Amino acid sequence: VNYYICKGATFNSDLWQSRPMIEKIPKYIRKYTEFFCNLTLQDHAFQKYLPTHLAAAILLASRTALHLYPRWRPELVRLT
């Protein structure tokens, strides 16, 4: 997940609740991804998934929870 965050999990053209993004959003993305990572580490059922798939799902869940639009950008498609 840190790899994806370092490469760019948020973009200037992202919309937050149909408005331009505020500067705190990247900080919140990091907090949400840490939260979802911890959840997956605590439940052994997630061990059957590839780490890259989990990381992408965690990033998507974080963007969805924060109401970022688009949910999954073309840049993220290329990255993952």
Kinemage of the C-alpha trace (Angstrom):
@kinemage 1
@onewidth
@group {chain A} dominant
@subgroup {mainchain}
@vectorlist {calphas} color= white
{ca val a 1} P 0.000 0.000 0.000
{ca asn a 2} L 2.839 2.387 0.798
{ca tyr a 3} L 4.179 1.845 -2.711
{ca tyr a 4} L 0.882 3.017 -4.213
{ca ile a 5} L 0.649 5.961 -1.852
{ca cys a 6} L 4.213 7.040 -2.687
{ca lys a 7} L 3.488 6.800 -6.406
{ca gly a 8} L 0.322 8.847 -5.974
{ca ala a 9} L -3.005 7.835 -4.497
{ca thr a 10} L -4.599 11.260 -4.874
{ca phe a 11} L -4.466 13.700 -7.748
{ca asn a 12} L -5.068 17.435 -8.032
{ca ser a 13} L -8.000 16.879 -10.364
{ca asp a 14} L -9.755 14.482 -7.946
{ca leu a 15} L -13.062 15.677 -6.567
{ca trp a 16} L -13.978 15.338 -2.920
{ca gln a 17} L -17.730 15.241 -2.348
{ca ser a 18} L -18.175 16.922 -5.768
{ca arg a 19} L -15.846 19.780 -4.766
{ca pro a 20} L -12.145 20.398 -5.340
{ca met a 21} L -9.939 18.405 -3.010
{ca ile a 22} L -8.698 19.966 0.203
{ca glu a 23} L -5.075 19.607 1.249
{ca lys a 24} L -5.880 17.269 4.168
{ca ile a 25} L -7.153 14.470 1.904
{ca pro a 26} L -3.737 12.809 1.298
{ca lys a 27} L -3.278 12.621 5.086
{ca tyr a 28} L -6.710 11.025 5.440
{ca ile a 29} L -5.951 8.555 2.640
{ca arg a 30} L -2.912 7.397 4.597
{ca lys a 31} L -4.973 6.988 7.791
{ca tyr a 32} L -7.703 5.040 6.003
{ca thr a 33} L -5.215 2.762 4.252
{ca glu a 34} L -3.502 2.038 7.580
{ca phe a 35} L -6.880 1.217 9.113
{ca phe a 36} L -7.853 -1.158 6.283
{ca cys a 37} L -4.373 -2.756 6.323
{ca asn a 38} L -4.748 -3.490 10.016
{ca leu a 39} L -8.137 -5.074 9.404
{ca thr a 40} L -6.744 -7.392 6.737
{ca leu a 41} L -3.821 -8.384 8.959
{ca gln a 42} L -6.163 -9.373 11.789
{ca asp a 43} L -8.339 -11.694 9.710
{ca his a 44} L -6.642 -14.784 8.294
{ca ala a 45} L -9.290 -15.049 5.563
{ca phe a 46} L -7.420 -12.337 3.643
{ca gln a 47} L -4.291 -14.505 3.381
{ca lys a 48} L -5.671 -16.205 0.286
{ca tyr a 49} L -5.355 -12.958 -1.717
{ca leu a 50} L -2.209 -11.632 -3.343
{ca pro a 51} L -0.670 -8.665 -1.495
{ca thr a 52} L -0.966 -6.512 -4.622
{ca his a 53} L -4.690 -7.263 -4.861
{ca leu a 54} L -5.180 -6.417 -1.200
{ca ala a 55} L -3.242 -3.177 -1.600
{ca ala a 56} L -5.344 -2.136 -4.589
{ca ala a 57} L -8.569 -3.037 -2.754
{ca ile a 58} L -7.445 -1.094 0.314
{ca leu a 59} L -6.679 1.939 -1.812
{ca leu a 60} L -10.066 1.692 -3.523
{ca ala a 61} L -11.848 1.291 -0.169
{ca ser a 62} L -10.032 4.338 1.183
{ca arg a 63} L -10.915 6.489 -1.832
{ca thr a 64} L -14.530 5.297 -1.613
{ca ala a 65} L -14.784 5.996 2.129
{ca leu a 66} L -13.507 9.526 1.545
{ca his a 67} L -15.950 10.090 -1.349
{ca leu a 68} L -13.200 10.799 -3.867
{ca tyr a 69} L -14.201 10.866 -7.503
{ca pro a 70} L -13.309 9.153 -9.727
{ca arg a 71} L -13.049 6.082 -7.546
{ca trp a 72} L -10.303 4.545 -9.679
{ca arg a 73} L -8.346 6.777 -12.010
{ca pro a 74} L -6.569 5.744 -15.243
{ca glu a 75} L -3.266 6.513 -13.492
{ca leu a 76} L -4.126 3.939 -10.829
{ca val a 77} L -5.060 1.398 -13.489
{ca arg a 78} L -1.584 1.744 -15.011
{ca leu a 79} L 0.082 1.670 -11.585
{ca thr a 80} L -1.653 -1.487 -10.411
